[in-house]
Amino acid sequence: MKTPKTIGILFLLIFLASNSQAKNIMITPPNLKKGDTIAIVATARKTLMII
């Protein structure tokens, strides 16, 4: 069973991690307006480095 101190520290770490991610500024092109539809394209290919 976890002690209340351990649970408090875990909660604090999760809060600080989520708070730091929320401060990232997203770069948006000036021609995008609220409500525009965009597509996110990401390949699932792995890059192999052969040396």
Buried (B, 14 or more C-beta within 10 A) or exposed (E): EEEEEEEEEEEEEEEEEEEEEEEEEEEEEEEEEEEEEEEEEEEEEEEEEEE
